[in-house]
Amino acid sequence: MTTVVTDNCKRCRFTDCVTVCPVACFHGDDEMLYIDPEVCIDCGACIPLCPVEAICEDPIPEEKQRWIEINAERAPRLPVIRKKQDPLPGAEERKKQLGFE
């Protein structure tokens, strides 16, 4: 199984998801979060907490498949995010643009 963060996280970086991760598999840069597939246990606890539905699990929709490689490549090189942080400036506006209220 695979769980990945996708492009909906870009320019939002809501971190509600990290608060329930039992293995600290989330990593982040200045734009978004990523999941380290070597650490993630695919429990799915994070998925319902994302307010912009940026986290996908198997089966990953075809249009989001490229995020499997992106997460695997970027996550191990970035700091682990274990605690909830403030979302990025403009995150609420981006959330609305994505169709979430």
N, C-alpha and C positions, 0 to 999 in steps of 0.2 A: 504494500500500500504506500501511497505517497500523499503528503500534505504539503501544500505550497502557498506562499503569499503571492498575489498577482497584482496587476497594475492598478486596481482600485485603491490600493494602499498609497500609491504615489501622491505626494503633496498633502497627505492626511496624517499618516503615521499615528493613528489611534493605537494605544497600547493596552487596551482592556484585555486583549488576548493573552498577554504575557503573564497576567496575574493567576491564571489557572494552569499554566504549563508545568507539569510535574518534573520535567527534565531540563528546563532552561535551554530550549533549542532556538529561541528567537534571537536574532542579531539585527542591528540597525545601522543605517547611515543617515545622512542629512535629509533624505527624501522618503524613505520607507523602511519597512521591516522585511526580513527574510527568515526562512526556516532552514536549519541545518538538517538535511536528511539523514546524516550519520548519527544524529542525536535524537531526533524526533521518534517517538514511539507510536505515532499515528492514533493517539487516543481520541482525537476530535474534540476535546474539551474547549479548544480555542475558537472553533468555527462559529458557534452561535453568539459569541461575544463581539465579533467584528461588526461595527455599525455600518460598514460599507461593503459587506460581503466580499472582502478581498481574499479570504482564505478558502482554498478548494482542496478537496480530497478526491481520491479515486472514486469513480472515473473522472479524471480532469477533462473538462471540455476541450475539444480540439483547438479552439482559438486561444486557449490558455496553456497549452502544452509547453511552449517555449519557456515558461516560468519554472518548470522543473529544473532545467539546466541553470537558469539564472540564479535560483535559490541555492543550488548545490555549489555553484562557483563563488558567489559573493558571501554567503553566510559565514563560512569558516574564517574569512579574513577580517571580519568586523566584530566590534564588541558585543558581548551578550547583553541583552536587555531583559532584566528580571523583574523590574518594578514598573508600575504604571507611571508614565510621564505625560506631560502636557502634549496635546496634539500640536502639529505644526500650525503656524499662523495661516489663516485662511482655510483650515481644515473643514470647518462647518460649512463654508461656502462650497467647497469641493464636494462635500457630502451631498449637498442639495443638487449640484450639477450632475452627480451620478444618479440622482433620483431617489435618494433616501432622505427622509425628514427627521 
